[in-house]
Amino acid sequence: MYRSHSYFFTLCLAPTLFLLTPTETRAWGVEAHMIVALVADRLLQAQDDPAGKRLADLLASDKSNSWTKTDIASEATWADVLREKSQEGRFATTKWHYVKLDPANPDLTKACFGKPALPTMASASHGLQDDCVVDKIDQFAKELRDPATLPGERLMALQFLLNFVGDIHDPLHTIEHNDQEGRCVALLPPGAKTPVRLSAYWDDTLVAEAEGKDAATAAAQIVAGITPADVRKWSSGTPANWAQESYDLAKEITYSFLKDVPKDAVGSKYAFPVRKGENDPCGPVKLYSVDTTYRDRAIAAVKEQLAKAGVRLAFLLRENLQ
């Protein structure tokens, strides 16, 4: 976006529209990312935190962004739009959005590609494509804090952080079931007649059922329910700790149907409909029916994950916007 960062400056002006393929998924949908960012913003404003003013000033410096609006909620989606609209951006940054821990052996170093260091003198936005969301949050937070960081890079660090803190709280982006982050699993929710992808159910449907479809209203409701004890408890730990929490949730709730659902609830394989001329790389997938207990636990988990993400994003901004 800035000439001092020619690589991403080129990406942001690239006219080519490159949409995600069926095998690539984003984490939370647009509404969830907006909710997380707005929760963080409201928490900073409520405390009259100086970081809130610095945040507003930094967002106001975004003059070259033609992809999203420049309010905090819209900027929280910028890193996803980068992957959608730029082939180079998708190639360079897709792996930064997740950390795929093995369900049987959750080795963080392995899931983070050996935790490579940034190349000498390289900014976080020019890091290796084989890196994970845990390390990228640490890298971009450090850049945001460093007074020597150039203005364009500081803005980009903020844009990635606004998105990645949400991503690391999405359970589907912290576990590897070889199902394209839940895209290749068919779920039949209680009362539904048509199966949905597990990814769509968690990242969109449950968010709407938990918080409604208006991000600003949802953020206000979440903030109203967050206690000072919650803020103290959640404003701690590291991105590695947060990823572990999301991973545990994925095993205990998101994928609980693998062990909790009765055998007779697993139907024949289901093929999702596709547009004419397109193919679904998943092919026919197993169909699982889940009950109201699963839905209720999932809604509660989504509510808490969005609240935690908002509190922790506010914490990171407070600590690093000096």
N, C-alpha and C positions, 0 to 999 in steps of 0.2 A: 504494500500500500504506500510505501515511501521509497524514494530513490536511494536512500541509504541501505535499503534492504531489497535489492533488485529482484531476488528470486520471487518473493511473495508479492512484490509490486507488480511483477509480470502476471502472476496468477490472478490478481484481483482485477486486472484489466483484460484478461483473456476473454474473447467473445464466445468461445465454444461452450455450449451447454452440455455437460456430461453428467447424466443422472446416475444414481447408484444402480447397480445391477441387482437382480433378484437375490443374489447370494450375499450382498452387502447390506447390512442394516445399521441404522443409527440406534442410539440408545433411547432414552426417553424421547417422546414426541415433543413437538414444539411447545405445547402447553406446559408440560412438566418443566422444561428448561426455563421457560418464562417465570413460572411459579417460584422456582428455586432462587432465581436472581432477584425477584421482587421481594421475597421474604428477607433475603440478605439486605437489600436496600432499606426496607422498612425498619429492620433492627438497627441499622446504622443511624437512620434518621431519628428513631425514638430515643437514642442515647446522645443525640447531638454530637456524634463522633466526628472528629476532624477528618477521618478517613472518608466520610460521606461526601465532604466538599471536594476532597482530592479525586474521588471517584467521579463525581459530576464533571469536574474540570477535564479529566482525562477522556471521558466519553465525548465531551464537547469538542475535543481536538480531532475527532474522527471526521475528516472532511472529504475523504476519497472513497468512502464506502457506498457503493451503489447497489449492494446486495440486500442489506437490511437497514432498518431505521437505526438511529444511534442512541435510543434510550436503552437502559440496562437490560430490559426484558428482551428486546430485539437482538441486542449484541450477544446475548447468551446463546443465540442460535447460529451465530456467524460461523463457528468452526464446522458445523454440520453443512451449512450452505457452501462453504469452501469445497467440501468433498463432492457435493452435488454438481457444482457449476464449473469446476476445474479438474481436468484429468490429472494434471500435475499435482494439484492439491490433494486429490484423492489418493494418488500413489504415495505421496510423501507423508501423509498424516493419518491415514485410516487406522493403523495399528496403535496410534497414540490414544485412541478413545477407550481402550479396554485393557483388562488384564485377565487372561484366561487361565484360571487356576484349575488344576486337575482335581476332579472330585475325589479320587482315591489317594492322591499325594499332592497336596497344595504347596508346591515349591515356588515361592515368589520370585526367586532369582531366575529360575527356568522360565516362568511365565513372562518375565520382563527381559527375555532375550539375553540373559547374562548380565543385566544391568550395566550396559555400556556407558562410558563417560562421553560427554560431548566432545566432538573433535576440537583440537586446539584452536582457540580464538573464535569458535563458532557460537552463534547465538542459539537459544533454544529452538527458535523457529527454523533453524538450519541443521537441526540434529538428525541423527540417523533415523531412517524409516522404521527400523526394528527397535522400537522402544515402547514402553507401556504407559498407561495413564498414571500410575503411581509415580514414576520417575518424571514424567512431563509436568505434573502438578508441582513437584519440588523444583524443577528447573525454571518454570515460568514464575513461580512465587519468588525465587531468588532474583530473577531479572526485574520483577516489579519492585523489589525492595532496593536494588542497587542504584544509587544515585548516578552512576556512570552509564547506565543503560540509555541508549539513544531514544528520543521521544517516540519514533515510529515503532521501535521494538517494545517499548513499555506498553503502548496501546495494544499491540498484538499479544503480549503476555496476558494482559487483562482479558482480551477477547477469548483466548484459549482457556484461561482459568474459569471464566464464567460458565463455560460449557463443560469442562472436564470435571469440575467438582460435582456437577449433576451426574455425569456419566459414571463416576466411581461409586455412586449410591444406587445404581441400577443393578439389581442382582444378576440379570441376564448378561451383563458385561463383565462379570467377575468369575465366571465358571465356564469350563469347556465341556460341553456334552456333544460336540461334533454335530450340532443341529442348527448351525448358522444363528447363534444367539437366540434360539427359540423359534426361528422362522420355519424350520422343518419339523415342527410338532403341531398336530391338530388337536385343539381343545374344544370340547363341547360344554360351555358354561351352563349352569342351572337355568332352565327355562328357555334356552336357546334352541332354535331349530337348525341353524347352520353353524358348522364348526368355524373356528377362527384360529389364526396362528397364535401360538403361545406368545410370541414377541408383540403382536398387536394387542393382545389381551392385557399384558402387563404394562406396556409402554403408553397405551392410549386409552383403552376401555376402562381399566381400573382407575386410572387417573381421573377420568371424567366421573366415574361413579363415586370416587372418594372425595373429590374437591369441586365438581362441577366443571363447566366449560369456559368460565371467565377467569383468566389468570390473576387479574388484580383482586377480584373478590376472594378467590381461593387463598391468595397470599395473605390478605387481611385476616381471614378466618384462621389460618395456620398461626400467624403471629399472635393472635388473641389467645390461642391455646397453649403457647409456649411459656413455661414458667421460668423464673430466674434459675431454679435448680436445673432445668433442662439445658439452659444456656451454659451454665457452669460445667455440666457433665459432658455436653457435646462439643464444647470449645476446647478440645484437648485431643491428644493423640496425633497420629501422622497419617498421611495418605495410605500407607501400608496397613495401618490399623483399620482405617475405614473400608479398605478393600476386603479385609478379612471379615468384617462385619457383614458386608454385602454378600460375600461368598457363603457365610454361614446361613444367612437368610435364604439364599438360593437353594441350598440343600434342604433346609428345614421346611420351607414353605413353597417357593416357586416350583420346585421339582418334586414336591412331596407326593404327587400323584404316581410317581414311579414306584413307590413302595406302599403308599396308603390306599390307592384306588383298588377296589376288588377286581379280580381277574375278569369278571363278567362285564366290567365297565370299560374294558379295552376292546373297542370294536375292530372291524376290518379296517384295512388301510384306506385313507382318504386322499384324493387328489384335489388340490385347490384349483378353482377355475382360473384360467389365464386369458389374456386378450388374444384375439386372432393373430396368428403368426408368431406368438411368443411361446416359450417353453419355461416351465418351472423347474429349475435345477434340483429342487428337493424331490420331485417325483411323488408317487404315492407315499404317504407317511402314516405312522400309527395314529389312531384316533383315541383320545382319552376323554371320558366324561368325568366331570368334577361336580361336587355337590355344593350346597350353600355354605357348609363349614369351610371348604377350601376358599370360596369366594370371600367370605367374611374375614378370614385370616389374611388373605391377600390384600384386601382393601385396607385393613389396619396396618399392614406392613408398608404399603405404598404411602399412606398418610405419614407414618413415622419417618420413612426414608426421605421424603420431600422436606419435612421439617428439619431433620438432621442436616441435610445438604444445605439448606438455607442458612442455618446457624453456623455451619462450618465455613461456608463461603464468606459470611460476614466476618468470621474469625480470621480467615486468611487475608481478607482485604484490610482489616484493622491492623494486623501485624505487619503487613508488607507495603501498604501505601503510606510511606513516611514522608 
